[in-house]
Amino acid sequence: VALAIFGAVVFVLMLPSLKESPRWLFCNGKKEQAVANVEFAAKVNKMPIVHLTDVDKDISMSDSNASGKESLMLLFQRPRLIFITVTFYLTSAANVLIYYMLKFSAEKLSSSPYLSCWLLSLSDLPSAVLIHFCSELKRRPVNFWVQVVAVAFCFLCCVPQVRLTSAVLCMAFAAVSFNYVYLYLAEVYPTTMRNRVTAGCIAVAEIGGMVSNPLVLTNDIWDALPFLIAASVAVGPAIASWWLPETKNRPLPNHFIDTLNIVYTPEERPLFIVPEAPTTPPPNQ
């Protein structure tokens, strides 16, 4: 508790010094403040000043196709966007459910609860390495297979002989999947909505965390029941993630129209207004 209070106090004291995201400032028409923040960051990191002409041009193109303030409800007006958003939400909840269910089940994983807690804590180390490796690969297949592996190891926890080993590996892959979701959704949703979608994922993930503790109590009925339930819950989001859009090496969306261009193919969006590259006017004859 004392460490948590200390961290909160330090955060509050540092809050006034935090700078707003230049990308968000650009997307909301605050170019001067965005330039000032970029110049400040370049000065602190002893880097050359970045010229923002191309960024300004790119965002201005998106601005010309964006109308009014973009509400989060826009994500719930098209079936595919609803599917993608709900998949991200449920994936976050399933990962947290599995992760903390295994944490709370430490004493049931082996004859030594201390050994179980120690090994489960170590599972965060390989997950930290894996997330950096996975960030260099394509988003959709990695996101899918990481979840599938986590679910498979969660099912294997039902077998007493391999329960501890499976739990450690399951926690590692669930942690990778949890962090990968936030990397993924940052490349799907526009700057004007990204923070709100992230906050929604965190809120739904907390529900998974709250359910994980009562779920552990079901081991009084059958010692493998918590693992079976958690794995079964995670199967749906894992399968659904195969149909998420691929975002690797694509520009980050600035506005909702950019998200539509990521989610839908050109053949599927005949009614959408798609930003076009500016054309050079012909020279005067």
JOKA-V42369 format. One line per field, one symbol per residue. phi: phi as a letter, one per 20 degrees, with the letter a starting at -180 (. if undefined). Layout:
phi->???
This chain:
phi->.ffffffffffffegfefeffffffffdmdffffffffffffffeldffeedffffffffffffdecmfeeffffddcgfffgfffffffffffffgfgfffffegfeebfdfffffffffffffffffffffffedfffffgfffffffffffffffegfcffffffffffffffffffgfffffedefgfcgffffffffffffffffffffffffffebfefgfffffffefggfffffeffecfmdfffecgfffffefdfgfecfeeedgdffdeffffe
